[in-house]
C-alpha cells in the first residue's frame, strides 16, 4: 500500500500499480500527467470535489470513497467501484464497468453524442446531463434511479431494474 499525500503535480512520468498492490490518493495528490497503468487497486479517498485529468489504463480497479465528487476528464479503462461518492465524466471518459454502492452516483455530462458500452451495476444512481445524446449499449443491472436531466438517453442494451425519471426538455428513447 502506497498513500500519496503531497503535491505530485510536477511528476511527469508514468505510474504502474502492480497486481495485489494499492495506490491511495486524491485528485490533488495523484500524478495527473503521464498514464497510470492500474493492475491493482487505485483509490481516490477524498471528502471534497476535485477533477482528475489523467489517463488511467489497465485491468485493475478504481475505488472512489469518502463522499467527495471526482470528475474524470481523461480516459478511464479499469472497472470503477464507487462507494458512497459521486463520479462525473462522459462516454469518452468511461470505458470499463461501473459499480455503485451505498447511494453512490455516476453522472454522464455529455456535451455531444456518445456511446457507453460498459455495464453499470449496484444500488446507486445514474444521472444524464449535457445536451448530447448518451447511448447505453450494455445491459446494466443498476437498481437505483436513472435521471435524464438534459439531452437524450438512448437505451439500446438494457436498464431493466432502474426507475427512470425524464425531466422537462430531456428525452428517453431506445429498444433496451
C-alpha positions in Angstrom: 0.0 0.0 0.0 1.3 3.4 -1.0 -0.6 6.5 0.0 0.4 9.8 -1.7 -0.3 12.9 0.5 1.9 15.6 -1.1 1.6 17.6 -4.3 2.8 15.4 -7.2 1.8 17.7 -10.0 5.4 18.1 -11.1 5.8 14.4 -11.7 5.6 13.8 -15.5 6.4 10.1 -15.8 4.1 7.1 -15.9 2.8 5.3 -12.8 2.4 1.5 -12.6 0.3 -0.3 -10.0 1.2 -4.0 -10.0 -1.3 -6.8 -9.2 -2.2 -7.0 -5.5 -0.8 -3.5 -4.9 -2.7 -0.4 -3.8 -2.1 3.3 -4.6 -4.2 5.7 -2.5 -4.5 9.4 -3.1 -6.8 12.2 -4.1 -7.3 14.4 -7.2 -4.8 16.7 -5.6 -2.1 14.2 -4.8 -2.2 11.5 -7.6 0.1 12.3 -10.6 -2.1 13.5 -13.4 0.3 13.7 -16.3 1.5 10.5 -17.9 -0.5 7.4 -17.7 -1.4 5.4 -14.6 -1.4 1.7 -15.5 -3.6 0.1 -12.9 -3.3 -3.7 -12.5 -4.1 -3.5 -8.8 -6.3 -1.0 -6.9 -6.2 2.7 -7.3 -8.2 4.6 -4.6 -9.4 8.1 -4.7 -10.0 8.7 -0.9 -11.4 12.3 -0.6 -14.2 14.1 1.0 -14.1 17.1 -1.3 -14.8 17.7 -5.0 -12.0 17.6 -7.5 -11.0 16.9 -11.1 -8.6 14.2 -12.3 -7.4 15.0 -15.9 -5.0 12.0 -16.3 -5.3 8.7 -18.2 -5.9 5.5 -16.3 -5.3 2.3 -18.2 -5.1 -1.4 -17.2 -7.3 -4.2 -15.9 -7.3 -3.3 -12.2 -10.0 -1.4 -10.2 -10.5 2.1 -9.2 -12.2 2.7 -5.8 -13.8 6.1 -5.1 -14.5 6.6 -1.3 -15.2 9.1 1.4 -18.1 11.1 -0.2 -16.3 13.5 -2.5 -17.0 14.0 -6.1 -14.4 13.0 -8.7 -14.7 14.4 -12.2 -12.6 12.4 -14.7 -11.6 14.2 -17.9 -9.1 11.8 -19.2 -9.7 8.2 -20.4 -10.5 5.7 -17.7 -10.4 2.0 -18.6 -10.4 0.0 -15.4 -13.6 -1.0 -13.6 -14.7 1.7 -11.2 -16.2 0.8 -7.8 -17.8 3.9 -6.3 -18.7 3.6 -2.6 -20.9 6.4 -1.5 -19.3 9.1 -3.7 -20.0 10.8 -7.0 -18.1 10.3 -10.2 -18.6 12.5 -13.3 -17.4 12.0 -16.9 -18.5 11.4 -20.4 -18.8 8.4 -22.7 -15.3 9.3 -23.9 -14.1 9.1 -20.3 -15.5 5.8 -19.0 -14.6 2.6 -20.8 -14.9 0.0 -18.1 -17.8 -1.2 -16.0 -19.0 0.9 -13.1 -20.3 -0.5 -9.8 -22.2 1.9 -7.5 -22.5 1.1 -3.8 -24.1 3.0 -0.8 -26.0 5.6 -2.7 -23.1 6.4 -5.0 -23.8 8.1 -8.3 -22.3 8.3 -11.8 -23.1 11.4 -14.0 -22.5 11.4 -17.7 -22.2 15.1 -18.6 -22.4 14.7 -22.4 -21.6 17.8 -24.4 -22.0 15.8 -27.7 -23.4 12.4 -28.7 -21.5 9.4 -27.4 -21.9 5.7 -26.6 -21.1 3.9 -23.3 -20.6 0.1 -23.9 -19.9 -0.8 -20.2 -22.3 -2.1 -17.6 -23.5 -0.1 -14.6 -24.4 -2.2 -11.5 -25.3 -1.7 -7.9 -27.7 0.4 -5.8 -26.6 3.9 -6.8 -28.0 6.3 -9.3 -27.2 7.2 -12.9 -27.6 10.9 -14.0 -27.5 12.1 -17.6 -26.7 15.8 -18.1 -25.5 17.8 -21.1 -27.2 18.4 -24.5 -25.5 15.5 -26.3 -27.2 12.1 -26.6 -25.8 9.3 -24.4 -26.4 5.8 -25.9 -26.1 2.8 -23.5 -25.4 -0.4 -25.3 -24.6 -2.7 -22.3 -27.1 -4.4 -20.1 -26.9 -2.6 -16.8 -28.3 -4.2 -13.6 -28.4 -0.8 -11.8 -31.2 -0.8 -9.2 -31.1 2.9 -8.2 -32.8 5.7 -10.1 -31.8 6.9 -13.5 -32.5 10.7 -14.1 -32.3 12.3 -17.6 -31.9 16.0 -16.8 -30.8 17.2 -20.2 -30.4 15.9 -23.8 -31.3 12.4 -24.7 -30.7 9.0 -23.1 -30.9 6.1 -25.7 -31.0 2.7 -24.1 -30.0 0.1 -26.7 -28.9 -2.6 -24.2 -31.0 -2.8 -21.1 -31.7 -0.9 -17.9 -34.4 -3.3 -16.6 -34.1 -2.6 -12.8 -33.8 1.2 -12.7 -36.7 3.6 -12.3 -36.2 6.3 -15.0 -37.2 9.9 -14.5 -37.1 12.2 -17.5 -37.1 15.9 -16.7 -38.6 18.7 -18.8 -36.6 19.3 -22.1 -34.9 15.9 -21.9 -35.9 12.6 -23.6 -35.6 8.9 -23.3 -35.5 6.5 -26.3 -34.2 3.2 -27.4 -35.0 -0.5 -27.7 -33.5 -1.9 -24.5 
